[in-house]
Amino acid sequence: MKRALLICLVMALVGLGFSAWAWPQLPDPMPIHWGAGGEANGWGPRWVGALLTPALTFLLPAFILLVIRLDPRKEHIERSRGALAWIIGGLACFMLVVHLITLRAALTGANLSIRVMMPAMAALFVVLGLAMPKMKSNFFAGIRTPWTLSSEKVWHKTHRLGGMTMVAGGLVAGLAGLALPTETGFWIAMGAILLGSMVPVIYSYFAWRTEQAA
C-alpha cells in the first residue's frame, strides 16, 4: 500500500511540474470539458485546469487512508491491500494522463486526444478487473451491492465474474479507441466499459437469489 501511495505523490508532483512549465502559455479561461469527439465544450479558470487534477491525485492517499480506517471490515481491507494498491496506482497514473492531454489541448488549441484518453481508460479498467478477484468483502472498494455485502459467497462469485467482464470490456474499449473513428470508438468503448461493469452487478442479485433458495 505504501508503494501505491508513493505513486500517487509522484504522479501529483509530475502533474504539477508540467502545469508550472505550461502556466505562462495556458489560456485563461482554458478548456476543461470535452465532447465525445474531443471538441472543447466547457471552459474554466486557468488555475482550475492547471491545478485541480494534480491536487486530487495528491489528496487521493489521504482520502483512501481515512476511508480505510472507517470501514467496519478492517480485517478484510488488510487482506485486500495488494488489490487496493493496484487500484490506487492505476487511478493515479490515469489521472496524470488526463492532466497531460488536457494541458496539451489547452496549449495547442487542438481537440482532446481521444486516441490517448480511451486506451488509458481501457488500461485502468483492465487493472480494476485484475484486482477484483483479490478483493475481500468491504464497504470501500469493489462491486458493492446489497447482495454482495450480505453474503461472502456472493461477493466472491461476483468478483470472479467481474474481473473477467471488466478485463474483457477494457480490452474491447482499448481496441475501439485505437482502431475506430474517434466518436464511434468513444461510444463503443464507453458501451464496453458500461457493460463490463453492469453484468456483475446484475449477476450478484441472481447469485444471491440462488443462494437464498438453496
C-alpha positions as CSV (number, residue, x, y, z in Angstrom):
1,M,0.0,0.0,0.0
2,K,2.8,2.4,0.8
3,R,4.2,1.9,-2.7
4,A,0.8,2.9,-4.2
5,L,0.5,6.0,-2.0
6,L,4.0,6.9,-3.1
7,I,2.9,6.5,-6.8
8,C,0.1,9.0,-6.1
9,L,2.5,11.5,-4.7
10,V,4.9,11.1,-7.6
11,M,2.1,11.4,-10.2
12,A,0.8,14.6,-8.4
13,L,4.3,16.2,-8.4
14,V,4.8,15.3,-12.1
15,G,1.5,16.8,-13.0
16,L,2.3,20.0,-11.0
17,G,5.7,20.2,-12.7
18,F,4.0,20.1,-16.2
19,S,1.5,22.7,-15.0
20,A,4.2,25.0,-13.8
21,W,6.0,24.6,-17.1
22,A,2.9,25.3,-19.2
23,W,1.4,28.0,-16.9
24,P,2.7,31.1,-18.9
25,Q,1.3,29.8,-22.1
26,L,-2.1,28.5,-20.8
27,P,-5.1,30.5,-21.9
28,D,-7.4,31.9,-19.2
29,P,-10.1,30.6,-19.3
30,M,-8.9,27.3,-20.6
31,P,-10.9,24.2,-21.8
32,I,-11.8,21.8,-19.1
33,H,-14.6,19.7,-20.6
34,W,-14.9,18.0,-24.0
35,G,-17.5,16.2,-26.1
36,A,-17.3,12.6,-27.4
37,G,-15.2,13.7,-30.4
38,G,-12.7,15.6,-28.2
39,E,-14.0,19.1,-29.0
40,A,-14.0,21.6,-26.1
41,N,-17.5,22.4,-24.8
42,G,-16.7,23.8,-21.4
43,W,-14.1,26.3,-20.0
44,G,-12.9,27.3,-16.6
45,P,-10.3,29.4,-14.9
46,R,-6.7,28.6,-15.7
47,W,-5.9,27.6,-12.1
48,V,-8.6,25.0,-12.2
49,G,-7.3,23.4,-15.3
50,A,-3.7,23.5,-14.2
51,L,-4.1,22.5,-10.5
52,L,-7.3,20.6,-9.9
53,T,-6.2,17.1,-11.2
54,P,-2.8,17.1,-9.5
55,A,-4.4,18.3,-6.3
56,L,-6.9,15.5,-6.4
57,T,-4.2,13.0,-7.1
58,F,-2.2,14.4,-4.1
59,L,-5.3,14.2,-1.8
60,L,-6.2,10.7,-3.0
61,P,-4.0,8.9,-0.5
62,A,-5.3,10.9,2.5
63,F,-8.9,10.2,1.4
64,I,-8.2,6.5,1.0
65,L,-6.5,6.1,4.3
66,L,-9.4,7.9,6.1
67,V,-12.0,5.7,4.5
68,I,-10.0,2.5,5.2
69,R,-9.9,3.5,8.9
70,L,-13.7,3.9,8.9
71,D,-14.5,0.6,7.2
72,P,-16.2,-1.8,9.6
73,R,-14.5,-4.7,7.9
74,K,-10.9,-3.6,8.6
75,E,-9.6,-7.2,8.6
76,H,-10.9,-7.6,5.0
77,I,-9.3,-4.3,4.0
78,E,-6.0,-5.6,5.4
79,R,-6.3,-8.8,3.3
80,S,-7.1,-6.7,0.2
81,R,-4.1,-4.3,0.4
82,G,-2.4,-5.8,-2.7
83,A,-5.5,-5.3,-4.8
84,L,-6.1,-1.9,-3.4
85,A,-2.5,-0.9,-4.3
86,W,-3.1,-1.8,-7.9
87,I,-6.4,0.2,-8.0
88,I,-4.8,3.3,-6.4
89,G,-1.7,3.2,-8.5
90,G,-3.7,2.7,-11.7
91,L,-6.1,5.6,-10.9
92,A,-3.2,7.9,-10.1
93,C,-1.5,7.1,-13.5
94,F,-4.8,7.6,-15.3
95,M,-5.3,11.0,-13.7
96,L,-1.8,12.0,-14.8
97,V,-2.6,11.0,-18.4
98,V,-5.8,13.0,-18.3
99,H,-4.0,16.0,-17.0
100,L,-1.3,15.9,-19.6
101,I,-3.7,15.6,-22.6
102,T,-5.7,18.5,-21.0
103,L,-2.7,20.7,-20.9
104,R,-1.8,19.8,-24.5
105,A,-5.3,20.6,-25.8
106,A,-5.2,24.0,-23.9
107,L,-1.7,24.9,-25.2
108,T,-2.3,23.9,-28.9
109,G,-6.0,24.7,-29.3
110,A,-6.5,21.2,-30.6
111,N,-9.2,18.7,-29.6
112,L,-8.6,16.5,-26.6
113,S,-6.8,13.4,-27.7
114,I,-9.4,10.7,-27.6
115,R,-6.8,8.3,-29.1
116,V,-4.9,8.6,-25.9
117,M,-7.8,9.0,-23.5
118,M,-9.7,5.9,-24.4
119,P,-6.7,3.4,-24.3
120,A,-5.7,5.0,-20.9
121,M,-9.2,4.5,-19.6
122,A,-9.3,1.0,-21.0
123,A,-5.9,0.2,-19.3
124,L,-7.4,1.4,-16.0
125,F,-10.4,-0.8,-16.4
126,V,-8.2,-3.8,-17.1
127,V,-6.2,-3.1,-13.9
128,L,-9.5,-2.8,-12.0
129,G,-10.6,-6.1,-13.5
130,L,-7.4,-7.9,-12.5
131,A,-7.7,-6.6,-8.9
132,M,-11.4,-7.5,-8.5
133,P,-11.0,-11.3,-7.7
134,K,-8.4,-10.4,-5.0
135,M,-10.8,-8.0,-3.1
136,K,-12.3,-9.2,0.1
137,S,-15.7,-8.1,1.2
138,N,-15.7,-4.5,2.4
139,F,-17.7,-1.2,2.2
140,F,-15.0,0.8,0.4
141,A,-13.9,-0.8,-2.9
142,G,-15.2,-3.5,-5.2
143,I,-18.6,-4.4,-6.6
144,R,-20.7,-3.3,-3.6
145,T,-24.3,-4.2,-4.0
146,P,-26.8,-5.2,-1.2
147,W,-26.4,-8.8,-2.3
148,T,-22.6,-9.0,-2.3
149,L,-22.4,-7.2,1.0
150,S,-24.8,-9.6,2.6
151,S,-23.0,-12.8,1.5
152,E,-19.3,-13.7,1.4
153,K,-20.1,-16.4,-1.2
154,V,-22.0,-14.0,-3.5
155,W,-19.2,-11.4,-3.1
156,H,-16.5,-13.9,-4.3
157,K,-18.6,-15.2,-7.2
158,T,-19.4,-11.7,-8.3
159,H,-15.9,-10.5,-8.2
160,R,-14.6,-13.5,-10.1
161,L,-17.1,-12.8,-12.8
162,G,-16.5,-9.0,-12.6
163,G,-12.8,-9.5,-13.0
164,M,-13.4,-11.3,-16.3
165,T,-16.0,-8.9,-17.7
166,M,-14.0,-5.8,-16.7
167,V,-10.8,-7.1,-18.4
168,A,-12.8,-8.0,-21.5
169,G,-14.6,-4.6,-21.5
170,G,-11.3,-2.8,-21.1
171,L,-9.7,-4.7,-24.0
172,V,-12.6,-4.0,-26.3
173,A,-12.6,-0.3,-25.2
174,G,-8.9,0.0,-25.9
175,L,-9.2,-1.6,-29.4
176,A,-12.2,0.5,-30.2
177,G,-10.5,3.7,-29.1
178,L,-7.4,3.0,-31.3
179,A,-9.0,1.4,-34.4
180,L,-12.3,3.1,-35.0
181,P,-13.1,6.7,-35.9
182,T,-12.9,9.0,-32.9
183,E,-16.5,9.5,-32.0
184,T,-17.6,6.0,-32.9
185,G,-14.7,4.5,-31.0
186,F,-15.6,6.6,-28.0
187,W,-19.2,5.4,-27.8
188,I,-18.3,1.8,-28.4
189,A,-15.6,2.0,-25.7
190,M,-17.9,3.5,-23.2
191,G,-20.5,0.9,-24.0
192,A,-18.0,-1.9,-23.4
193,I,-16.9,-0.4,-20.1
194,L,-20.5,0.1,-19.0
195,L,-21.4,-3.5,-20.0
196,G,-18.4,-4.9,-18.2
197,S,-19.4,-3.0,-15.1
198,M,-23.2,-3.8,-15.1
199,V,-23.0,-7.6,-15.9
200,P,-21.5,-8.5,-12.4
201,V,-23.9,-6.1,-10.7
202,I,-26.9,-7.9,-12.2
203,Y,-25.3,-11.3,-11.6
204,S,-24.9,-10.5,-7.9
205,Y,-28.7,-10.4,-7.5
206,F,-29.3,-13.7,-9.2
207,A,-26.4,-15.3,-7.3
208,W,-28.0,-14.1,-4.0
209,R,-31.4,-15.4,-5.1
210,T,-29.9,-18.8,-5.9
211,E,-28.2,-18.9,-2.5
212,Q,-31.4,-17.9,-0.7
213,A,-33.4,-20.6,-2.5
214,A,-30.8,-23.2,-1.6
